[in-house]
Amino acid sequence: MDRLFQIYLFAIIAVSSALGLYFHIGETERKCFIEEIPDETMVIGNYKTQLFDKNINDFMPSSPMIGMHVEVKDPDGKLVMSKVYSSEGRFTFTSHTPGEHVICLYSNSTKWSMFGATKMRIHLDIEVGEHANDYRQIAEKDKLTELQLRVRQLLDQVEQIQKEQNYQRYREERFRQTSESTNQRVLWWSIGQTCILLVTGFWQMRHLKGFFEAKKLV
C-alpha cells in the first residue's frame, strides 16, 4: 500500500502541468505562448475576458459581441486550430506532434471604442494531459466508486508520465542530432581553415622564393 502511495505521489508531482495567469492586450494586439506538449495529448484552455472601464477605473466583464480568436500551431508551424469563441469559454485540441506548440490569442473585434475600452484583460488557464480530464463527470458517467476513480486517475497519470518520458527521449534525440551536426560543421570548418593556411603558406613561400631570385639574393 505504501508503494502504491509513493507511485501516486510521484505521479502527481511529475505531471503537474497547468498554467494559470492573466495578461493585458490592446485592441489589435495578440499574445502568444509556447507550451511543450507530448504527442497525442489533450489540452484544454479556459479563458475569461474583461474590458477596462474608464468610468470606474476597473475591469468589467466583456460584452458578448467581443469574442476571442484562438490560434494553435504545432512544432512544424502547421495550423492545428483557428477558431473564434465568445468573450468567455474554453478551447480544446489534441497534439499529434511532440514539441513546442504556439498558442496565440487576440480579440476578434476592433470596435472597443464603442464600449469606451482601451485594453482587455484575459484570464487564461491551460490544462495539459490528465489535468484536462473532469474526473467528477467521469465518475458520474461511468458510475465509479471513489477507489475506482482513484485507480483511474493513477492510470491516467502513469500514462501521462510515459508520454512525458517519451517526449524527453525525443528531445534528447533531437539534441544529439543537433550536436552531431554542429560538431561535423565545426570539423569541416577546421579542415577548411587548415587547407587555406597550407595553400596561403605555400603561395607565400613561392612568392618569397621568386622575390629572392629576382633580387639575386639566392
Secondary structure, DSSP 8 states (H G I E B T S, - for coil): -HHHHHHHHHHHHHT--EEEEEEEE-TT-EEEEEEEE-TT-EEEEEEEEEEEETTTTEEEE--TTS-EEEEEE-TTS-EEEEEEE-SEEEEEEE-SS-EEEEEEEEES-S-GGGGT-S-EEEEEEEEEGGGG--HHHHHHHHT--HHHHHHHHHHHHHHHHHHHHHHHHHHHHHHHHHHHHHHHHHHHHHHHHHHHHHHHHHHHHHHHHHHHHHTT--
